[in-house]
Amino acid sequence: MPHPSSQPQQLVVLLTLCVFSVTGCASLPDTEAILARHTAQAARFESARGPVSAQKSAAIVAELKRKSGDIDILDKQIALEQAINDNPLVLGNKVTLLQDGPATYAAMFAAISGAQDHINMESYIFEDDAMGQAFAQELLKKQRQGVQVNLIYDGIGSINTPKLFFDDLAAAGVAVLEFNPVNPLESRGGAWLINNRDHRKLLIVDGRTAFIGGINISSVYSSGSIIRHAPKPSEGDGAWRDTDLQIDGPVVADFQKLFMQTWDKQHGKTLMPKNYTPVLAAVGKDIVRAIGGTPDDPFSLVYLTLISAISNAEKQVFLTNAYFVPDPQLLQALIDAVARGVDVRLILPSYSDSSLVFYAGRAQYARLLAGGVHIYERQGALLHAKTAMIDGVWSTVGSSNLDWRSFMDNDEVNAVILGRDFAAQMTAMFALDQAASLPIDPKTWADRPLQFKLKEWLARLWERWL
C-alpha cells in the first residue's frame, strides 16, 4: 500500500491517518466462535442460470474432494464463506493467472480496446507517468467512441497525481470519483473518513471481464521480476513482482456489484445508463467467489475468509504477501497449523518501499520460526503480490495485504478460486518465487545485528496503523 510515496511522505500520511482516525472501523472477528457456528451447513453454488440444486451442489463438492484427496477444508470452508458472504460460489468461469506488470497491463489494454459498452475502473494509485498516461489515452479513446468510462481513484493513494490529470479525463466525459478526498471540505456524506482508503484494484469491461490483484496504475510495475542479477536488499533493480487475475464469466456480476456499491457509498453522480448487468453465460470450469471488504462491515470478510481457511488447512498453507504485519490471531493460526502437521510457508519481501512495514513484519519472524513456519524473502524484485494457496484446492488472489490496515480500515477485493487445476498453477508460481528467495534460518536470525532488532521494536509501535 505505501507506494509511491517516499519515506518522509509516508510518515506524514501515517501521522495524519492516526490523528484523524474515526471510530466505527471494522473489528477483527473471533474466528473460533464463528467457525464453530457455521461448520454444519451444506455447500451451495450458483451458475449462470441461477442457484444450483442441493443434489448437484453436493455432487460438485464430492468431485472436488475426489480430485483433491478427500480434503475436509472444502466442507468446512465453503460452509463458513457462504455464511458470512452475500456473494455465492459461482460456476462456469475462466480464470487466467497474470504474473507481473507487463502481462497484466497487456491483458488490460486488450480488454479495454475491445470494450463495446462501458469500462468501470477502481484503483488505489493512478499515477501521471508514462503508464498512467497510456491508460488515460486508451480510456479517452474509448470514451470518444461512445464507451462510458467510470473511474474511482483513492485520495491518499493518488495524492501525488495532479488534479489536472483527472480534470482532463472528466472534461472528456469520463465519470471520475475521488474516494474519501484528502481535503475535508470536499468530503461527501457528512463524515470525513480520512482513515478509510480504497485499496482495491479492479477493472471491469462491459460487465463481462474483470481484473483484480495487486497492480496499481504506475510505471513501477512495467518491468517484470525475472532475476538478471542478485541485488542487495537495499539496492533493488527496478523490478516489481506482482500477481493479478483476469476473470471471465458469471462471477463478474458480483465484482460489478462491488464497484457500484462503492460508487453509491461515495455519493458519485448518477452514472450514464449502460448495460451494467448483461446476461452472462458460462465460459469455463472455474469456481469463483468475489469477496469485498470494507470498514462498514461488522468484521472484515477478507480477513475471516483467509484466517478460517488457514485454520481448516490439513496439508499446505503457501502465502505470498507484500506487507506483512500480522495480528495475534493470524500469527496463532499459522503456528497452530504447523502443530497439526501442515506445511506452512511464507514468501515475504527482502526489501520494501516502506521500512516501517518491513521491520514491523520482521519483528514477528522469531515467533513464527520457533513455531515451525518456514519463511523466505524474495530476492531480485520488490514483492507486491498478495496470494494464498491452501491444500492444493483453495486459492485466493486480491488486493489485501496481511496487515491491520487491510483488515480494518481499507476497502479491499479478493477472489477465491476452488479447484485443483488452478491451485496447481498457484503452486507452480509459488515454487518459482521460492526458488528466487532466501530462506530465513532460525539460528542466523537470532544472531542478527542489534540495530535490526531496534528497528523492529520501534516499527511495532506503529503496527496498528501500517
C-alpha positions, 0 to 999 in steps of 0.5 A: 500500500505505501507506494509511491510515496517516499519515506518522509511522505509516508510518515506524514500520511501515517501521522495524519491517518492516526490523528484523524482516525474515526471510530466505527472501523471494522473489528477483527472477528473471533474466528473460533466462535464463528467457525464453530457456528457455521461448520454444519451447513451444506455447500451451495453454488450458483451458475449462470442460470441461477442457484444450483440444486442441493443434489448437484451442489453436493455432487460438485463438492464430492468431485472436488474432494475426489480430485483433491484427496478427500480434503475436509477444508472444502466442507468446512470452508465453503460452509463458513464463506457462504455464511458470512458472504452475500456473494455465492460460489459461482460456476462456469468461469475462466480464470487466467493467472497474470504474473507481473506488470507487463502481462497484466497491463497487456491483458488490460489494454486488450480488454479495454480496446475491445470494450463495446459498452462501458469500462468501470475502473477502481484503483488505489494509485493512478499515477501521471507517468508514462503508464498512467498516461497510456491508460488515460489515452486508451480510456479517452479513446474509448470514451470518444467512441461512445464507451462510458468510462467510470473511474474511482481513484483513492485520495491518499493513494493518488495524492501525488497525481495532479488534479489536472490529470483527472480534470482532463479525463472528466472534461472528456466525459469520463465519470471520475470519483475521488474516494474519501478526498484528502481535503475535508471540505470536499468530503461527501456524506457528512463524515470525513473518513480520512482513515478509510482508503480504497485499496482495491484494484479492479477493472471491469469491461462491459460487465463481462471481464474483470481484473483484480490483484495487486497492480496499481496504475504506475510505471513501477510495475512495467518491468517484470521480476525475472532475476538478471542479477542478485541485488542487495536488499537495499539496492533493488533493480527496478523490478516489481513482482506482482500477481493479478487475475483476469476473470471471465464469466458469471462471477463478474456480476458480483465484482460489478456489484462491488464497484457500484456499491462503492460508487453509491457509498461515495455519493458519485453522480448518477452514472450514464445508463449502460448495460451494467448487468448483461446476461452472462453465460458460462465460459469455463470450469472455474469456481469463483467467489468475489469477496469485498471488504470494507470498514462498514462491515461488522468484521472484515470478510477478507480477513475471516475468509483467509484466517478460517481457511488457514485454520481448516488447512490439513496439508499446505498453507503457501502465502505470498504477501507484500506487507506483512504485519500480522495480528495475534490471531493470524500469527496463532493460526499459522503456528497452530497449523504447523502443530497439526502437521501442515506445511506452512510457508511464507514468501515475504519481501527482502526489501520494501518501499516502506521500512516501517512495514518491513521491520514491523513484519520482521519483528514477528519472524522469531515467533513464527520460526520457533513455531515451525513456519518456514519463511523466505524473502524474495530476492531480485524484485520488490514483492507486491503480490498478495496470494494464498494457496491452501491444500492444493484446492483453495486459492485466493488472489486480491488486493489485501495485504496481511496487515491491520490496515487491510483488515480494518480500515481499507476497502479491499477485493479478493477472489477465491478460486476452488479447484485443483487445476488452478491451485496447481498453477498457484503452486507452480508460481509459488515454487518459482518465487521460492526458488528466487528467495532466501530462506530465513534460518532460525539460528542466523536470525537470532544472531542478527545485528542489534540495530535490526532488532531496534528497528523492529521494536520501534516499527511495532509501535506503529503496527496498528496503523501500517 
